[in-house]
Amino acid sequence: MGYSQESLEKAVKAVENGLSVRQAASQFNVPKSTVGDCVSGKIALKTTHGRPPALPVHVETRIVNSIKMVAK
């Protein structure tokens, strides 16, 4: 990847503000296809690596609090 996440975000924002995908890609040195995919929603602007968590955060928090309470 020869561009930063910040450059990609700026390019997408520029397209949302009226710049063409080609112009934004050129201006921010991001591949045209990547900018276009982010603008169209084909790929997420911010991605995470790895599997999604097995438990939602609120469930995990409740379990942790329960364990802490029992440990007292």
PyMOL Python script that loads the backbone (N, CA, C, O; Angstrom):
from pymol import cmd

cmd.read_pdbstr("""\
ATOM      1  N   MET A   1       0.861  -1.167   0.000  1.00  0.00           N
ATOM      2  CA  MET A   1       0.000   0.000   0.000  1.00  0.00           C
ATOM      3  C   MET A   1       0.905   1.227   0.000  1.00  0.00           C
ATOM      4  O   MET A   1       1.665   1.427   0.948  1.00  0.00           O
ATOM      5  N   GLY A   2       0.841   2.038  -1.025  1.00  0.00           N
ATOM      6  CA  GLY A   2       1.699   3.189  -1.156  1.00  0.00           C
ATOM      7  C   GLY A   2       1.035   4.493  -0.762  1.00  0.00           C
ATOM      8  O   GLY A   2       1.483   5.559  -1.184  1.00  0.00           O
ATOM      9  N   TYR A   3      -0.014   4.436   0.030  1.00  0.00           N
ATOM     10  CA  TYR A   3      -0.721   5.643   0.443  1.00  0.00           C
ATOM     11  C   TYR A   3      -1.161   5.458   1.890  1.00  0.00           C
ATOM     12  O   TYR A   3      -1.262   4.334   2.381  1.00  0.00           O
ATOM     13  N   SER A   4      -1.417   6.560   2.555  1.00  0.00           N
ATOM     14  CA  SER A   4      -1.829   6.475   3.956  1.00  0.00           C
ATOM     15  C   SER A   4      -3.351   6.463   4.058  1.00  0.00           C
ATOM     16  O   SER A   4      -4.062   6.847   3.129  1.00  0.00           O
ATOM     17  N   GLN A   5      -3.822   6.017   5.202  1.00  0.00           N
ATOM     18  CA  GLN A   5      -5.264   6.029   5.472  1.00  0.00           C
ATOM     19  C   GLN A   5      -5.779   7.465   5.420  1.00  0.00           C
ATOM     20  O   GLN A   5      -6.889   7.722   4.953  1.00  0.00           O
ATOM     21  N   GLU A   6      -4.967   8.384   5.900  1.00  0.00           N
ATOM     22  CA  GLU A   6      -5.344   9.795   5.901  1.00  0.00           C
ATOM     23  C   GLU A   6      -5.524  10.312   4.468  1.00  0.00           C
ATOM     24  O   GLU A   6      -6.463  11.057   4.190  1.00  0.00           O
ATOM     25  N   SER A   7      -4.625   9.917   3.563  1.00  0.00           N
ATOM     26  CA  SER A   7      -4.740  10.338   2.161  1.00  0.00           C
ATOM     27  C   SER A   7      -6.017   9.796   1.537  1.00  0.00           C
ATOM     28  O   SER A   7      -6.699  10.499   0.790  1.00  0.00           O
ATOM     29  N   LEU A   8      -6.335   8.548   1.845  1.00  0.00           N
ATOM     30  CA  LEU A   8      -7.561   7.950   1.321  1.00  0.00           C
ATOM     31  C   LEU A   8      -8.783   8.693   1.837  1.00  0.00           C
ATOM     32  O   LEU A   8      -9.704   8.982   1.073  1.00  0.00           O
ATOM     33  N   GLU A   9      -8.798   9.004   3.127  1.00  0.00           N
ATOM     34  CA  GLU A   9      -9.928   9.734   3.711  1.00  0.00           C
ATOM     35  C   GLU A   9     -10.082  11.115   3.080  1.00  0.00           C
ATOM     36  O   GLU A   9     -11.196  11.560   2.807  1.00  0.00           O
ATOM     37  N   LYS A  10      -8.953  11.789   2.852  1.00  0.00           N
ATOM     38  CA  LYS A  10      -9.003  13.112   2.220  1.00  0.00           C
ATOM     39  C   LYS A  10      -9.522  13.011   0.788  1.00  0.00           C
ATOM     40  O   LYS A  10     -10.292  13.863   0.346  1.00  0.00           O
ATOM     41  N   ALA A  11      -9.107  11.978   0.067  1.00  0.00           N
ATOM     42  CA  ALA A  11      -9.564  11.793  -1.312  1.00  0.00           C
ATOM     43  C   ALA A  11     -11.066  11.546  -1.357  1.00  0.00           C
ATOM     44  O   ALA A  11     -11.765  12.119  -2.193  1.00  0.00           O
ATOM     45  N   VAL A  12     -11.561  10.704  -0.468  1.00  0.00           N
ATOM     46  CA  VAL A  12     -13.003  10.419  -0.427  1.00  0.00           C
ATOM     47  C   VAL A  12     -13.772  11.685  -0.072  1.00  0.00           C
ATOM     48  O   VAL A  12     -14.810  11.970  -0.669  1.00  0.00           O
ATOM     49  N   LYS A  13     -13.269  12.444   0.894  1.00  0.00           N
ATOM     50  CA  LYS A  13     -13.922  13.696   1.290  1.00  0.00           C
ATOM     51  C   LYS A  13     -13.951  14.678   0.120  1.00  0.00           C
ATOM     52  O   LYS A  13     -14.943  15.380  -0.077  1.00  0.00           O
ATOM     53  N   ALA A  14     -12.869  14.729  -0.654  1.00  0.00           N
ATOM     54  CA  ALA A  14     -12.810  15.626  -1.810  1.00  0.00           C
ATOM     55  C   ALA A  14     -13.853  15.241  -2.850  1.00  0.00           C
ATOM     56  O   ALA A  14     -14.477  16.111  -3.458  1.00  0.00           O
ATOM     57  N   VAL A  15     -14.045  13.942  -3.057  1.00  0.00           N
ATOM     58  CA  VAL A  15     -15.068  13.481  -4.007  1.00  0.00           C
ATOM     59  C   VAL A  15     -16.450  13.860  -3.495  1.00  0.00           C
ATOM     60  O   VAL A  15     -17.302  14.297  -4.268  1.00  0.00           O
ATOM     61  N   GLU A  16     -16.674  13.694  -2.196  1.00  0.00           N
ATOM     62  CA  GLU A  16     -17.968  14.065  -1.614  1.00  0.00           C
ATOM     63  C   GLU A  16     -18.225  15.562  -1.739  1.00  0.00           C
ATOM     64  O   GLU A  16     -19.377  15.997  -1.754  1.00  0.00           O
ATOM     65  N   ASN A  17     -17.153  16.353  -1.828  1.00  0.00           N
ATOM     66  CA  ASN A  17     -17.283  17.803  -1.976  1.00  0.00           C
ATOM     67  C   ASN A  17     -17.281  18.263  -3.429  1.00  0.00           C
ATOM     68  O   ASN A  17     -17.218  19.462  -3.701  1.00  0.00           O
ATOM     69  N   GLY A  18     -17.349  17.308  -4.374  1.00  0.00           N
ATOM     70  CA  GLY A  18     -17.513  17.689  -5.764  1.00  0.00           C
ATOM     71  C   GLY A  18     -16.370  17.383  -6.706  1.00  0.00           C
ATOM     72  O   GLY A  18     -16.536  17.522  -7.917  1.00  0.00           O
ATOM     73  N   LEU A  19     -15.218  16.974  -6.206  1.00  0.00           N
ATOM     74  CA  LEU A  19     -14.094  16.635  -7.071  1.00  0.00           C
ATOM     75  C   LEU A  19     -14.362  15.279  -7.721  1.00  0.00           C
ATOM     76  O   LEU A  19     -15.022  14.428  -7.124  1.00  0.00           O
ATOM     77  N   SER A  20     -13.866  15.071  -8.918  1.00  0.00           N
ATOM     78  CA  SER A  20     -14.058  13.766  -9.559  1.00  0.00           C
ATOM     79  C   SER A  20     -13.156  12.735  -8.888  1.00  0.00           C
ATOM     80  O   SER A  20     -12.155  13.083  -8.263  1.00  0.00           O
ATOM     81  N   VAL A  21     -13.522  11.464  -9.026  1.00  0.00           N
ATOM     82  CA  VAL A  21     -12.725  10.380  -8.454  1.00  0.00           C
ATOM     83  C   VAL A  21     -11.313  10.421  -9.031  1.00  0.00           C
ATOM     84  O   VAL A  21     -10.338  10.271  -8.296  1.00  0.00           O
ATOM     85  N   ARG A  22     -11.202  10.622 -10.333  1.00  0.00           N
ATOM     86  CA  ARG A  22      -9.894  10.655 -10.986  1.00  0.00           C
ATOM     87  C   ARG A  22      -9.041  11.797 -10.450  1.00  0.00           C
ATOM     88  O   ARG A  22      -7.859  11.605 -10.163  1.00  0.00           O
ATOM     89  N   GLN A  23      -9.630  12.986 -10.311  1.00  0.00           N
ATOM     90  CA  GLN A  23      -8.884  14.138  -9.805  1.00  0.00           C
ATOM     91  C   GLN A  23      -8.446  13.932  -8.354  1.00  0.00           C
ATOM     92  O   GLN A  23      -7.312  14.243  -7.992  1.00  0.00           O
ATOM     93  N   ALA A  24      -9.346  13.408  -7.533  1.00  0.00           N
ATOM     94  CA  ALA A  24      -9.019  13.178  -6.119  1.00  0.00           C
ATOM     95  C   ALA A  24      -7.921  12.130  -5.984  1.00  0.00           C
ATOM     96  O   ALA A  24      -7.003  12.285  -5.177  1.00  0.00           O
ATOM     97  N   ALA A  25      -8.017  11.067  -6.773  1.00  0.00           N
ATOM     98  CA  ALA A  25      -7.002  10.011  -6.726  1.00  0.00           C
ATOM     99  C   ALA A  25      -5.635  10.568  -7.104  1.00  0.00           C
ATOM    100  O   ALA A  25      -4.629  10.253  -6.469  1.00  0.00           O
ATOM    101  N   SER A  26      -5.607  11.385  -8.128  1.00  0.00           N
ATOM    102  CA  SER A  26      -4.351  11.976  -8.580  1.00  0.00           C
ATOM    103  C   SER A  26      -3.798  12.958  -7.548  1.00  0.00           C
ATOM    104  O   SER A  26      -2.600  12.956  -7.263  1.00  0.00           O
ATOM    105  N   GLN A  27      -4.662  13.785  -6.998  1.00  0.00           N
ATOM    106  CA  GLN A  27      -4.242  14.810  -6.047  1.00  0.00           C
ATOM    107  C   GLN A  27      -3.685  14.205  -4.757  1.00  0.00           C
ATOM    108  O   GLN A  27      -2.732  14.736  -4.188  1.00  0.00           O
ATOM    109  N   PHE A  28      -4.273  13.098  -4.292  1.00  0.00           N
ATOM    110  CA  PHE A  28      -3.863  12.512  -3.014  1.00  0.00           C
ATOM    111  C   PHE A  28      -3.022  11.241  -3.168  1.00  0.00           C
ATOM    112  O   PHE A  28      -2.723  10.566  -2.183  1.00  0.00           O
ATOM    113  N   ASN A  29      -2.643  10.919  -4.409  1.00  0.00           N
ATOM    114  CA  ASN A  29      -1.793   9.756  -4.697  1.00  0.00           C
ATOM    115  C   ASN A  29      -2.362   8.446  -4.158  1.00  0.00           C
ATOM    116  O   ASN A  29      -1.665   7.655  -3.522  1.00  0.00           O
ATOM    117  N   VAL A  30      -3.644   8.243  -4.432  1.00  0.00           N
ATOM    118  CA  VAL A  30      -4.347   7.021  -4.044  1.00  0.00           C
ATOM    119  C   VAL A  30      -4.882   6.395  -5.327  1.00  0.00           C
ATOM    120  O   VAL A  30      -5.327   7.125  -6.212  1.00  0.00           O
ATOM    121  N   PRO A  31      -4.855   5.074  -5.460  1.00  0.00           N
ATOM    122  CA  PRO A  31      -5.386   4.444  -6.674  1.00  0.00           C
ATOM    123  C   PRO A  31      -6.846   4.843  -6.936  1.00  0.00           C
ATOM    124  O   PRO A  31      -7.671   4.892  -6.024  1.00  0.00           O
ATOM    125  N   LYS A  32      -7.127   5.121  -8.197  1.00  0.00           N
ATOM    126  CA  LYS A  32      -8.471   5.553  -8.589  1.00  0.00           C
ATOM    127  C   LYS A  32      -9.517   4.516  -8.192  1.00  0.00           C
ATOM    128  O   LYS A  32     -10.594   4.868  -7.711  1.00  0.00           O
ATOM    129  N   SER A  33      -9.200   3.244  -8.392  1.00  0.00           N
ATOM    130  CA  SER A  33     -10.167   2.191  -8.066  1.00  0.00           C
ATOM    131  C   SER A  33     -10.459   2.147  -6.567  1.00  0.00           C
ATOM    132  O   SER A  33     -11.588   1.870  -6.162  1.00  0.00           O
ATOM    133  N   THR A  34      -9.456   2.415  -5.753  1.00  0.00           N
ATOM    134  CA  THR A  34      -9.651   2.405  -4.299  1.00  0.00           C
ATOM    135  C   THR A  34     -10.553   3.555  -3.874  1.00  0.00           C
ATOM    136  O   THR A  34     -11.465   3.367  -3.068  1.00  0.00           O
ATOM    137  N   VAL A  35     -10.306   4.736  -4.409  1.00  0.00           N
ATOM    138  CA  VAL A  35     -11.153   5.888  -4.091  1.00  0.00           C
ATOM    139  C   VAL A  35     -12.584   5.611  -4.550  1.00  0.00           C
ATOM    140  O   VAL A  35     -13.539   5.840  -3.807  1.00  0.00           O
ATOM    141  N   GLY A  36     -12.722   5.120  -5.771  1.00  0.00           N
ATOM    142  CA  GLY A  36     -14.049   4.821  -6.300  1.00  0.00           C
ATOM    143  C   GLY A  36     -14.783   3.778  -5.481  1.00  0.00           C
ATOM    144  O   GLY A  36     -15.983   3.906  -5.240  1.00  0.00           O
ATOM    145  N   ASP A  37     -14.067   2.741  -5.049  1.00  0.00           N
ATOM    146  CA  ASP A  37     -14.688   1.689  -4.239  1.00  0.00           C
ATOM    147  C   ASP A  37     -15.150   2.226  -2.887  1.00  0.00           C
ATOM    148  O   ASP A  37     -16.209   1.836  -2.394  1.00  0.00           O
ATOM    149  N   CYS A  38     -14.369   3.109  -2.291  1.00  0.00           N
ATOM    150  CA  CYS A  38     -14.758   3.689  -1.003  1.00  0.00           C
ATOM    151  C   CYS A  38     -15.959   4.613  -1.153  1.00  0.00           C
ATOM    152  O   CYS A  38     -16.863   4.606  -0.318  1.00  0.00           O
ATOM    153  N   VAL A  39     -15.965   5.400  -2.206  1.00  0.00           N
ATOM    154  CA  VAL A  39     -17.070   6.330  -2.434  1.00  0.00           C
ATOM    155  C   VAL A  39     -18.369   5.571  -2.696  1.00  0.00           C
ATOM    156  O   VAL A  39     -19.433   5.975  -2.226  1.00  0.00           O
ATOM    157  N   SER A  40     -18.283   4.478  -3.443  1.00  0.00           N
ATOM    158  CA  SER A  40     -19.489   3.712  -3.786  1.00  0.00           C
ATOM    159  C   SER A  40     -19.950   2.806  -2.652  1.00  0.00           C
ATOM    160  O   SER A  40     -21.062   2.279  -2.690  1.00  0.00           O
ATOM    161  N   GLY A  41     -19.102   2.623  -1.644  1.00  0.00           N
ATOM    162  CA  GLY A  41     -19.458   1.752  -0.533  1.00  0.00           C
ATOM    163  C   GLY A  41     -19.079   0.306  -0.749  1.00  0.00           C
ATOM    164  O   GLY A  41     -19.414  -0.556   0.064  1.00  0.00           O
ATOM    165  N   LYS A  42     -18.385   0.031  -1.835  1.00  0.00           N
ATOM    166  CA  LYS A  42     -17.968  -1.343  -2.127  1.00  0.00           C
ATOM    167  C   LYS A  42     -16.993  -1.851  -1.072  1.00  0.00           C
ATOM    168  O   LYS A  42     -17.029  -3.022  -0.693  1.00  0.00           O
ATOM    169  N   ILE A  43     -16.122  -0.962  -0.600  1.00  0.00           N
ATOM    170  CA  ILE A  43     -15.241  -1.304   0.516  1.00  0.00           C
ATOM    171  C   ILE A  43     -15.394  -0.228   1.584  1.00  0.00           C
ATOM    172  O   ILE A  43     -15.716   0.922   1.286  1.00  0.00           O
ATOM    173  N   ALA A  44     -15.159  -0.618   2.820  1.00  0.00           N
ATOM    174  CA  ALA A  44     -15.277   0.315   3.935  1.00  0.00           C
ATOM    175  C   ALA A  44     -14.067   1.243   3.964  1.00  0.00           C
ATOM    176  O   ALA A  44     -12.946   0.840   3.656  1.00  0.00           O
ATOM    177  N   LEU A  45     -14.315   2.469   4.334  1.00  0.00           N
ATOM    178  CA  LEU A  45     -13.225   3.439   4.425  1.00  0.00           C
ATOM    179  C   LEU A  45     -12.252   3.040   5.528  1.00  0.00           C
ATOM    180  O   LEU A  45     -11.036   3.120   5.350  1.00  0.00           O
ATOM    181  N   LYS A  46     -12.781   2.617   6.646  1.00  0.00           N
ATOM    182  CA  LYS A  46     -11.932   2.159   7.748  1.00  0.00           C
ATOM    183  C   LYS A  46     -12.170   0.672   7.929  1.00  0.00           C
ATOM    184  O   LYS A  46     -13.295   0.229   8.160  1.00  0.00           O
ATOM    185  N   THR A  47     -11.111  -0.077   7.824  1.00  0.00           N
ATOM    186  CA  THR A  47     -11.230  -1.521   7.971  1.00  0.00           C
ATOM    187  C   THR A  47     -10.428  -1.982   9.176  1.00  0.00           C
ATOM    188  O   THR A  47      -9.459  -1.343   9.586  1.00  0.00           O
ATOM    189  N   THR A  48     -10.851  -3.096   9.725  1.00  0.00           N
ATOM    190  CA  THR A  48     -10.116  -3.701  10.821  1.00  0.00           C
ATOM    191  C   THR A  48      -9.624  -5.055  10.359  1.00  0.00           C
ATOM    192  O   THR A  48     -10.183  -5.649   9.437  1.00  0.00           O
ATOM    193  N   HIS A  49      -8.592  -5.533  10.993  1.00  0.00           N
ATOM    194  CA  HIS A  49      -8.024  -6.815  10.630  1.00  0.00           C
ATOM    195  C   HIS A  49      -8.491  -7.880  11.605  1.00  0.00           C
ATOM    196  O   HIS A  49      -8.765  -7.597  12.771  1.00  0.00           O
ATOM    197  N   GLY A  50      -8.579  -9.094  11.118  1.00  0.00           N
ATOM    198  CA  GLY A  50      -8.942 -10.211  11.976  1.00  0.00           C
ATOM    199  C   GLY A  50     -10.436 -10.454  12.017  1.00  0.00           C
ATOM    200  O   GLY A  50     -11.226  -9.772  11.363  1.00  0.00           O
ATOM    201  N   ARG A  51     -10.788 -11.437  12.799  1.00  0.00           N
ATOM    202  CA  ARG A  51     -12.194 -11.795  12.940  1.00  0.00           C
ATOM    203  C   ARG A  51     -12.945 -10.778  13.779  1.00  0.00           C
ATOM    204  O   ARG A  51     -12.349 -10.080  14.598  1.00  0.00           O
ATOM    205  N   PRO A  52     -14.251 -10.692  13.576  1.00  0.00           N
ATOM    206  CA  PRO A  52     -15.039  -9.839  14.470  1.00  0.00           C
ATOM    207  C   PRO A  52     -15.090 -10.484  15.855  1.00  0.00           C
ATOM    208  O   PRO A  52     -14.970 -11.704  15.967  1.00  0.00           O
ATOM    209  N   PRO A  53     -15.263  -9.699  16.893  1.00  0.00           N
ATOM    210  CA  PRO A  53     -15.316 -10.256  18.243  1.00  0.00           C
ATOM    211  C   PRO A  53     -16.466 -11.249  18.394  1.00  0.00           C
ATOM    212  O   PRO A  53     -17.524 -11.088  17.786  1.00  0.00           O
ATOM    213  N   ALA A  54     -16.242 -12.280  19.216  1.00  0.00           N
ATOM    214  CA  ALA A  54     -17.272 -13.291  19.442  1.00  0.00           C
ATOM    215  C   ALA A  54     -18.422 -12.720  20.262  1.00  0.00           C
ATOM    216  O   ALA A  54     -19.575 -13.106  20.075  1.00  0.00           O
ATOM    217  N   LEU A  55     -18.108 -11.806  21.164  1.00  0.00           N
ATOM    218  CA  LEU A  55     -19.131 -11.200  22.017  1.00  0.00           C
ATOM    219  C   LEU A  55     -19.210  -9.702  21.759  1.00  0.00           C
ATOM    220  O   LEU A  55     -18.187  -9.047  21.558  1.00  0.00           O
ATOM    221  N   PRO A  56     -20.423  -9.164  21.766  1.00  0.00           N
ATOM    222  CA  PRO A  56     -20.538  -7.707  21.694  1.00  0.00           C
ATOM    223  C   PRO A  56     -19.906  -7.079  22.943  1.00  0.00           C
ATOM    224  O   PRO A  56     -19.821  -7.722  23.990  1.00  0.00           O
ATOM    225  N   VAL A  57     -19.474  -5.849  22.829  1.00  0.00           N
ATOM    226  CA  VAL A  57     -18.773  -5.170  23.920  1.00  0.00           C
ATOM    227  C   VAL A  57     -19.633  -5.117  25.181  1.00  0.00           C
ATOM    228  O   VAL A  57     -19.124  -5.322  26.283  1.00  0.00           O
ATOM    229  N   HIS A  58     -20.929  -4.844  25.033  1.00  0.00           N
ATOM    230  CA  HIS A  58     -21.773  -4.727  26.227  1.00  0.00           C
ATOM    231  C   HIS A  58     -21.897  -6.062  26.966  1.00  0.00           C
ATOM    232  O   HIS A  58     -21.985  -6.074  28.193  1.00  0.00           O
ATOM    233  N   VAL A  59     -21.905  -7.176  26.248  1.00  0.00           N
ATOM    234  CA  VAL A  59     -21.967  -8.498  26.880  1.00  0.00           C
ATOM    235  C   VAL A  59     -20.654  -8.780  27.606  1.00  0.00           C
ATOM    236  O   VAL A  59     -20.653  -9.271  28.735  1.00  0.00           O
ATOM    237  N   GLU A  60     -19.552  -8.469  26.958  1.00  0.00           N
ATOM    238  CA  GLU A  60     -18.246  -8.678  27.578  1.00  0.00           C
ATOM    239  C   GLU A  60     -18.120  -7.865  28.863  1.00  0.00           C
ATOM    240  O   GLU A  60     -17.601  -8.360  29.864  1.00  0.00           O
ATOM    241  N   THR A  61     -18.589  -6.632  28.837  1.00  0.00           N
ATOM    242  CA  THR A  61     -18.530  -5.771  30.014  1.00  0.00           C
ATOM    243  C   THR A  61     -19.348  -6.353  31.158  1.00  0.00           C
ATOM    244  O   THR A  61     -18.910  -6.330  32.308  1.00  0.00           O
ATOM    245  N   ARG A  62     -20.528  -6.872  30.853  1.00  0.00           N
ATOM    246  CA  ARG A  62     -21.365  -7.476  31.897  1.00  0.00           C
ATOM    247  C   ARG A  62     -20.684  -8.695  32.508  1.00  0.00           C
ATOM    248  O   ARG A  62     -20.733  -8.889  33.722  1.00  0.00           O
ATOM    249  N   ILE A  63     -20.056  -9.511  31.682  1.00  0.00           N
ATOM    250  CA  ILE A  63     -19.358 -10.699  32.182  1.00  0.00           C
ATOM    251  C   ILE A  63     -18.204 -10.288  33.096  1.00  0.00           C
ATOM    252  O   ILE A  63     -18.030 -10.855  34.174  1.00  0.00           O
ATOM    253  N   VAL A  64     -17.426  -9.314  32.669  1.00  0.00           N
ATOM    254  CA  VAL A  64     -16.298  -8.836  33.473  1.00  0.00           C
ATOM    255  C   VAL A  64     -16.793  -8.305  34.807  1.00  0.00           C
ATOM    256  O   VAL A  64     -16.217  -8.615  35.850  1.00  0.00           O
ATOM    257  N   ASN A  65     -17.848  -7.511  34.785  1.00  0.00           N
ATOM    258  CA  ASN A  65     -18.388  -6.957  36.028  1.00  0.00           C
ATOM    259  C   ASN A  65     -18.902  -8.058  36.946  1.00  0.00           C
ATOM    260  O   ASN A  65     -18.723  -7.981  38.162  1.00  0.00           O
ATOM    261  N   SER A  66     -19.534  -9.073  36.387  1.00  0.00           N
ATOM    262  CA  SER A  66     -20.026 -10.203  37.191  1.00  0.00           C
ATOM    263  C   SER A  66     -18.869 -10.954  37.839  1.00  0.00           C
ATOM    264  O   SER A  66     -18.942 -11.319  39.012  1.00  0.00           O
ATOM    265  N   ILE A  67     -17.809 -11.182  37.085  1.00  0.00           N
ATOM    266  CA  ILE A  67     -16.637 -11.881  37.627  1.00  0.00           C
ATOM    267  C   ILE A  67     -16.004 -11.063  38.752  1.00  0.00           C
ATOM    268  O   ILE A  67     -15.615 -11.614  39.782  1.00  0.00           O
ATOM    269  N   LYS A  68     -15.904  -9.755  38.554  1.00  0.00           N
ATOM    270  CA  LYS A  68     -15.338  -8.894  39.593  1.00  0.00           C
ATOM    271  C   LYS A  68     -16.183  -8.938  40.860  1.00  0.00           C
ATOM    272  O   LYS A  68     -15.646  -8.955  41.968  1.00  0.00           O
ATOM    273  N   MET A  69     -17.498  -8.956  40.698  1.00  0.00           N
ATOM    274  CA  MET A  69     -18.399  -8.972  41.842  1.00  0.00           C
ATOM    275  C   MET A  69     -18.265 -10.290  42.615  1.00  0.00           C
ATOM    276  O   MET A  69     -18.236 -10.285  43.846  1.00  0.00           O
ATOM    277  N   VAL A  70     -18.185 -11.400  41.906  1.00  0.00           N
ATOM    278  CA  VAL A  70     -18.057 -12.709  42.545  1.00  0.00           C
ATOM    279  C   VAL A  70     -16.700 -12.837  43.240  1.00  0.00           C
ATOM    280  O   VAL A  70     -16.590 -13.510  44.265  1.00  0.00           O
ATOM    281  N   ALA A  71     -15.679 -12.205  42.693  1.00  0.00           N
ATOM    282  CA  ALA A  71     -14.331 -12.305  43.248  1.00  0.00           C
ATOM    283  C   ALA A  71     -14.181 -11.573  44.580  1.00  0.00           C
ATOM    284  O   ALA A  71     -13.232 -11.837  45.318  1.00  0.00           O
ATOM    285  N   LYS A  72     -15.084 -10.670  44.897  1.00  0.00           N
ATOM    286  CA  LYS A  72     -14.981  -9.888  46.143  1.00  0.00           C
ATOM    287  C   LYS A  72     -15.343 -10.693  47.353  1.00  0.00           C
ATOM    288  O   LYS A  72     -15.306 -10.178  48.471  1.00  0.00           O
TER     289      LYS A  72
END
""", "prot")
cmd.dss("prot")
cmd.show_as("cartoon", "prot")
cmd.util.cbc("prot")
cmd.orient("prot")
